[in-house]
Amino acid sequence: MSDNAELLWGARFKAAPADTLTTLSRSPDYYFALAPYDLAGCRAHARELARAGLLSNDELATMLVAVDALDADFRAGLIAPIAADEDVHTFIERALTERLGALGGKLRAGRSRNDQTVNDLRLYLRDNGRKLVSALLQLQQALVDQAAQHQQSIAPGFTHLQQAQPILFGHQLLAHAQAFSRDIERMQDWDRRSAFSPLGAAAMAGSAIARQPEQSAAELGYRAPCENSIDAVASRDYAAEFLFVTSMMGINLSRLCEEICMWASRQFRWVELHDSYATGSSIMPQKKNPDIAELTRGRSGRLVGNLMAMLTTMKAMPLSYNRDLSDDKRNVIDAVNTLLMVLPAMAGMVETLSFNRAVMREQAPDGFTLATEVADWLAMRGVPFKQAHEITGQLVQLCEQEAIALSDLSDAQLQAVDSRLTPEVREVLTLEAAIAARSGYGGTASARVAEQLARLQTLMQQQQQWAESYTGPRA
């Protein structure tokens, strides 16, 4: 027997692989997290071999019992890969052969590591995609709960990081929740495109044994088999798209984190971090740092990096399978683990934030945020907006010269700038009036914010049902 007998590919080789090859070729330990998904594929493939006549009914029953026992033992930590296990497929074949003897070796017929690894990764991503959605929904719920408490809290809104117009702070919080809602929709859309089974593709041309892949696909919770066996094993667009979705999650998280860092600063004084979700300084006793927000903001770089690594690996790669593609797991597992770490921390931090309504309201008119109200008031009275804009700009200049607010201008000062600026303009120069005026769909008016909140809560319930409805492979 060849020295390479324990390898899945070593039959035609006379010399053992060099140590450097073995070191480079062996999967990192965290790749073995795919074992439960590989075992799910083993169950489906065993049934396919029985349909093809390669396993008797008794052999199939014995095989399935052994696969179930191995699955339970792995999850319980009772069995683990050894150094000689090149990858998860080698590990499982070795373990099954130790338990079943020659019968364990029958399972390799009609399949390849090429279609196995794609199946493992697709199942892993479909499962963990829903875990990410559930974790993201917890953060969304924290944002929604905070927004519900701030449906009347007035704060300045910003463009270019300059105070722009007054808003309801609940509207600002819901803006972040809306972005996360689209992230979930992207994950749902990704899943629809990725729910196709590669089993039956074998190495690349299809299997001469596993010729009913539609049944394996149904057993594993897929919509159907992949249309093309070459595409099934060669494509990683499903991995790249998943990484785009997780990268977008990271970007949206980072934007929220940036604002929380600003809100918690002494310059803003909008928010107080709960002690259990903040850290201090080893030298400055007074410090209270938003570390969760900063660490999450930093992790977003890793998420984007994983996407870039995957796209670069895929570029100009000939069909069908090439070993370069084995790094797909490195990128997606890291993305999943990163988000499953930061999302619960973010949810806890947001849930426990304490906002200073008085300070936000006090700052809301700063920077002449009510100037647009004057321009709109003039426009509604027939003044061309170009002129209204110029008139309002002159008012702002006057206020800057006099160091007063727009609402402090006298009747004489208004008239001196433009005769059309009558005292009635003061009716719109309040925070409440400015917010109430934005009453169109999606605006910051109180009624619109309440409607947005209700719609989002309904959508979140539907998204949670989607995450919970996935049953995955049948046992």
Secondary structure, 3 states (H helix, E strand, C coil): CCCCCCCCCCCCCCCCCCHHHHHHHCCCHHHHHHHHHHHHHHHHHHHHHHHCCCCCHHHHHHHHHHHHHHHHHHHCCCCCCCCCCCCHHHHHHHHHHHHHCHHHHHHHCCCCHHHHHHHHHHHHHHHHHHHHHHHHHHHHHHHHHHHHHCCCCEEEEEECCEEEEEEEHHHHHHHHHHHHHHHHHHHHHHHHHHCEECCCCCCCCCCCCCCCHHHHHHHCCCCEECCCHHHHHHCCHHHHHHHHHHHHHHHHHHHHHHHHHHHCCCCCCCEECCHHHCECCCCCCCCCECHHHHHHHHHHHHHHHHHHHHHHHHCCCCCCCCHHHHHHHHHHHHHHHHHHHHHHHHHHHHHCCEECHHHHHHHCCCCCCCHHHHHHHHHHCCCCHHHHHHHHHHHHHHHHHHCCCHHHCCHHHHHHHCCCCCHHHHHHCCHHHHHHHCCCCCCCCHHHHHHHHHHHHHHHHHHHHHHHHCCCCCC
